[in-house]
């Protein structure tokens, strides 16, 4: 464990950020998975979920949880998948 006061604070901040980022990444993974399943079943519900996914992925990129090009790639692939329905 850290010895200096600033190092202790930094360690605590890292733990908080880790939890926050993990939650955001999990939400992104879950929405992507649900859209892919809906698209496989040719469900029209995937169109409405796509807007939610775009918003969630953009927010994750804005917060720095995922890279902005990764976010762009995910949105692009999901849009292509949903448009084939």
C-alpha positions in Angstrom: 0.0 0.0 0.0 1.1 3.6 -0.6 2.9 5.5 2.1 2.4 9.1 1.2 -0.8 10.9 1.6 -1.0 11.9 -2.1 -0.3 8.3 -3.1 -3.1 7.0 -0.9 -5.5 9.5 -2.4 -4.4 8.5 -5.9 -5.0 4.8 -5.1 -8.5 5.6 -3.8 -9.3 7.6 -6.9 -8.1 4.8 -9.1 -10.5 2.4 -7.4 -13.4 4.7 -7.8 -12.7 5.2 -11.5 -12.2 1.5 -12.0 -15.7 0.8 -10.6 -17.3 3.6 -12.6 -15.6 2.5 -15.9 -16.4 -1.1 -15.3 -20.1 -0.3 -14.9 -20.1 1.8 -18.1 -18.2 -0.9 -20.1 -20.7 -3.6 -18.9 -23.7 -1.4 -20.0 -22.1 -1.0 -23.4 -21.5 -4.7 -23.8 -25.0 -5.6 -22.7 -26.8 -3.2 -25.1 -24.6 -4.4 -28.0 -25.4 -8.0 -27.1 -29.1 -7.3 -26.9 -29.1 -5.5 -30.3 -27.2 -8.4 -31.9 -29.7 -10.9 -30.5 -32.7 -8.8 -31.7 -31.1 -8.4 -35.1 -30.6 -12.2 -35.4 -34.3 -12.7 -34.7 -35.2 -9.9 -37.2 -36.9 -8.0 -34.4 -37.9 -4.4 -35.2 -37.2 -3.5 -31.6 -33.5 -3.4 -32.6 -34.1 0.0 -34.3 -35.3 1.6 -31.2 -32.5 0.1 -29.1 -29.9 1.4 -31.6 -30.6 5.0 -30.5 -30.1 4.1 -26.9 -26.9 2.2 -27.8 -25.5 5.2 -29.8 -26.1 7.5 -26.8 -24.5 5.0 -24.3 -21.5 4.4 -26.5 -20.9 8.1 -27.2 -21.1 8.9 -23.5 -18.6 6.1 -22.8 -16.2 7.6 -25.4 -16.7 11.1 -24.0 -15.8 10.0 -20.5 -12.7 8.2 -21.8 -13.9 4.7 -20.9 -13.5 3.5 -24.5 -11.5 5.1 -27.3 -13.5 7.4 -29.6 -12.6 5.4 -32.7 -13.7 2.2 -30.9 -17.0 3.8 -30.2 -17.3 4.9 -33.8 -16.6 1.4 -35.0 -19.1 -0.2 -32.7 -21.8 2.3 -33.7 -21.0 1.8 -37.4 -21.2 -2.0 -37.2 -24.4 -2.0 -35.2 -26.0 0.4 -37.6 -25.0 -1.8 -40.6 -26.4 -4.8 -38.8 -29.7 -3.2 -37.9 -30.2 -1.7 -41.4 -30.1 -5.2 -42.9 -33.3 -6.1 -41.1 
